[in-house]
Amino acid sequence: MDQSLFMPKPSARTVLIANERTKLTAGYVNAIAGSIFTVGGLAPIFAILYTSNTPSVPIPVMVGIAVVCWITSGTLHYAAWGLLRELA
């Protein structure tokens, strides 16, 4: 016989705790996404624009790294958004 038919309904407190843990995880993942965007995506571009020295890494490589960081950041942000969608 299927045991899931006889499982007790979770209490309101248990559901609230699970929701808060989900929100905490989503916030953490979103903070990582923001950090990757800022450090890997924006900082190299501003370093190129605002320094007079020639960069040690070729500019196309820096732009490529920035694009990868933007895509990674967007993917993590979308994952965090997906975690929060479970709460609805």
JODABEL-V740516 format. One record per pair of residues at least 12 apart in sequence whose ideal C-beta (glycine too) atoms are under 7 Angstrom apart, sorted by the first residue. I is the first residue (numbers start at 0). J is the second residue. D is the distance in Angstrom with one decimal. If there is no record, write none. Layout:
# JODABEL-V740516
i->I j->J d->D
i->I j->J d->D
This chain:
# JODABEL-V740516
i->18 j->86 d->5.6
i->21 j->82 d->5.7
i->21 j->85 d->6.4
i->21 j->86 d->6.1
i->22 j->83 d->6.9
i->24 j->82 d->6.1
i->25 j->79 d->4.3
i->25 j->82 d->4.2
i->25 j->83 d->4.9
i->28 j->75 d->5.5
i->28 j->78 d->6.0
i->28 j->79 d->4.2
i->29 j->76 d->5.9
i->29 j->79 d->4.2
i->31 j->75 d->5.9
i->32 j->72 d->4.5
i->32 j->75 d->3.7
i->32 j->76 d->4.4
i->32 j->79 d->6.8
i->35 j->68 d->5.2
i->35 j->71 d->5.5
i->35 j->72 d->4.6
i->36 j->68 d->6.4
i->36 j->69 d->6.4
i->36 j->72 d->3.8
i->39 j->64 d->6.4
i->39 j->65 d->6.7
i->39 j->68 d->3.2
i->40 j->65 d->4.8
i->40 j->68 d->4.1
i->40 j->69 d->4.8
i->40 j->72 d->6.5
i->43 j->61 d->4.6
i->43 j->64 d->6.5
i->43 j->65 d->5.7
i->44 j->65 d->5.9
i->47 j->61 d->6.4
